[in-house]
Amino acid sequence: MDDKIKILLEKLSIDESHYNHFLNAVLTKIKLNQKEKKCIIYIENNTMFDNEIIKELDEKKNLISPDIKDVKIVYDFKEKNKEIFKNKKT
């Protein structure tokens, strides 16, 4: 597991039983705008995360810092799950 991802997961109090979803994930970049108190976190992974993992990250992303008011997470999945996209079209 990428050291930066592990630090992020700990900071966000992500349940350790979910760490296995992040074994190949990489925290590629963090953009911080201190003036506007905004943060964008970029995470790259080979496969898509389960919806429950994305939901947990979204619910806890504001734990990154009490000084940051707006936190966004941008995901870059190398292999898209085609079944999920098929089901959304129908």
Residue pairs with C-beta under 8 A, 6 or more apart in sequence:
1 19
1 22
1 23
1 25
2 22
2 25
2 26
2 27
4 26
4 27
5 22
5 25
5 26
5 27
5 43
6 19
6 22
8 27
8 41
8 64
9 18
9 19
9 22
11 63
11 64
12 57
12 60
12 61
12 63
12 64
13 60
13 63
14 56
14 57
14 60
15 56
18 53
18 56
21 49
21 50
21 53
22 45
24 45
24 46
24 47
25 43
25 44
25 45
26 43
26 44
26 45
27 41
27 42
27 43
28 42
28 43
28 44
28 76
29 40
29 41
29 42
30 39
30 40
30 41
30 42
31 39
31 40
31 42
32 38
32 39
32 68
33 39
34 67
36 70
37 67
37 68
37 69
37 70
38 68
38 69
38 70
38 71
38 72
39 64
39 65
39 68
39 70
39 71
39 72
40 71
40 72
40 73
40 74
41 61
41 64
41 71
41 72
41 73
41 74
42 73
42 74
42 76
43 73
43 74
43 75
43 76
44 75
44 76
44 77
44 78
45 75
45 76
45 77
45 78
46 77
46 78
46 79
47 77
47 78
47 79
47 81
48 75
48 77
48 79
48 80
48 81
48 84
49 57
49 75
49 77
54 75
57 73
58 73
61 71
61 72
61 73
62 68
62 71
64 71
